Amino acid sequence: MQIFAGLGNPGAKYAKNRHNIGFMAVESIAEAHGFGPWRAKFQALVAEGRLGGGKVLLMKPDTFMNKSGQAIGEAMRFYKLTAADVTVFHDELDLAPGKCRVKTGGGLAGHNGLRSTDAHIGNDFHRVRLGIGHPGHKDRVSPWVLGDFVRVEQEGWLEDLLRGIADGAPALADGDKGKFMNAVSLRTAPPRSSNNAAEKPAKAAKPAPEPEPEVPQKSPLERLMDKFR
């Protein structure tokens, strides 16, 4: 049993916020892999299903971002799990939009959801860091993360990223972070075909025409005799 928890704020007014990309990630996994319906439990909305070789509980804490750890900790203790069984999906200011990185433990980077999770379950949980970019100045961070993704983002890199996360979720559940990242990359940065590799083979050169046989030259006497024949 594992817990995949997305971080975000509950309610329709926050649904498309950059800060809610963690919610979007687990929603994408649930839809792609036929998880059960979302239901209220552990101060969260949860959905159960299977990924890879085991059972996974998807979570969207209903406690707002700065208290996310309460819900995650409650579920972890109920199932008698450890922090190593928990993966948290969250927005990351220090990554460019559409970038994805996976790590275990580490700093909290001023993220209230991570700080709360650390306080309730410790620091050994796994993290899927989802880049939303930085607005450029610390005074603009709050309106940036609580602002909605614009349409070009929603229909561009965000859609590709969420599909890649759903594609790679079984590998992530099996502990294969490399395979998970490959699945994300195939959606966000698909390989381009090389024009050189696709070049057609050169046409075979036409064979040179065979030389015509030489006609032997006649002597003047032979040409004179031909006139009287």
Secondary structure as GFF3:
##gff-version 3
##sequence-region A 1 229
A	DSSP	beta_strand	2	6	.	.	.	ID=ss1
A	DSSP	three_ten_helix	12	14	.	.	.	ID=ss2
A	DSSP	three_ten_helix	18	20	.	.	.	ID=ss3
A	DSSP	alpha_helix	21	32	.	.	.	ID=ss4
A	DSSP	beta_strand	39	41	.	.	.	ID=ss5
A	DSSP	beta_strand	44	51	.	.	.	ID=ss6
A	DSSP	beta_strand	54	61	.	.	.	ID=ss7
A	DSSP	three_ten_helix	65	67	.	.	.	ID=ss8
A	DSSP	alpha_helix	68	78	.	.	.	ID=ss9
A	DSSP	three_ten_helix	83	85	.	.	.	ID=ss10
A	DSSP	beta_strand	86	92	.	.	.	ID=ss11
A	DSSP	beta_strand	100	104	.	.	.	ID=ss12
A	DSSP	alpha_helix	112	121	.	.	.	ID=ss13
A	DSSP	beta_strand	126	131	.	.	.	ID=ss14
A	DSSP	three_ten_helix	138	140	.	.	.	ID=ss15
A	DSSP	alpha_helix	141	145	.	.	.	ID=ss16
A	DSSP	alpha_helix	151	154	.	.	.	ID=ss17
A	DSSP	alpha_helix	157	173	.	.	.	ID=ss18
A	DSSP	alpha_helix	177	188	.	.	.	ID=ss19
A	DSSP	alpha_helix	220	227	.	.	.	ID=ss20
###
